[in-house]
């Protein structure tokens, strides 16, 4: 049986996928379109796999966007570390 959180997340991602993709694309301007989709899919996978462990999600949009923002920050930090390493 699907949890209430899983239902809410499925509905939100189904309805808002394009908006999420635009949001990620605007936050990472030097990324390819594929990277935006990868970020959204990474976040979706983590949220769906842990949906039963969360307290009831009342503000699904806020929850998802905050999770995506955190993932973007992680990606940017990783890119910064990789860019700053000099290999001779």
N, C-alpha and C positions, 0 to 999 in steps of 0.2 A: 504494500500500500504506500502510495506517495505521501510524503509529509506536506504539511501546509506551506512550509518554506520552499520546498521543491516546486510546488505548483506555482507559487508567486514568482519564483525565479524564472521558470519556464515561460510563463506569460510575459514577464518583463523583457527577457532577452528576445523572445519572438517578436514582440511589438516594437522594441527600441533598438534592434541590432544596428540599423543604418545610422541612427543618431549616435550610438556608442562609437561606431567606426569613425564618424566625422569628428567626434570629441577627441579620440586618440590621435587622429591625423593632425588636428590643430595643435595638439600639445607636443608632438614630435614632428616638427616641420621637415626635418632632413631624412625622414624615414620613407620607405616604400609603402605602398598600399598594403602589401602582404604583411608587413610588420604590425600594422594596426590590427589586422585580423588575428595575428598570432597572439598579441597581447590580450585581446578580448577573449579568445578561446582559452588561453591560460587561466585567466581570471574565472571564466565560466566553469571550467573544469574544477578548479579549487573550491568555488562556491557550491557547486552541485555535489561534490564529493563530501563536503562537510555540512551540508544543509541540515541534516538531522541533529547535529551537535550544537547548532546555534540556538539561542533563545528565539522566540518568535520574531520574525522580521516585520516590523510595522512600516518602515519607510524603505521600501525595496529600492527605489531609485537612488536615494542617498547612500544606501549600503553598497550598491553595485558601483556607483560612480566613485565612491571613496576607495573601494577595492581596486578599481582601474587606475585611479590616480596614484595609489601606492605602488602598483606594478610599474607604471610609467617611471616613477622616481627610481625604482630598482633598476630598470633597464638603462636609464640615463646614467646612473652611477656606474654600472658595469661598463657602459660605453666609454665613460670618462676615464676609468682605470685602464682600459685597453688602449685608448688613444694616448695616454700619457706614458706608456711603457716604450722605451727606446730599445729596439733590437738591432744589434750590429752584426 
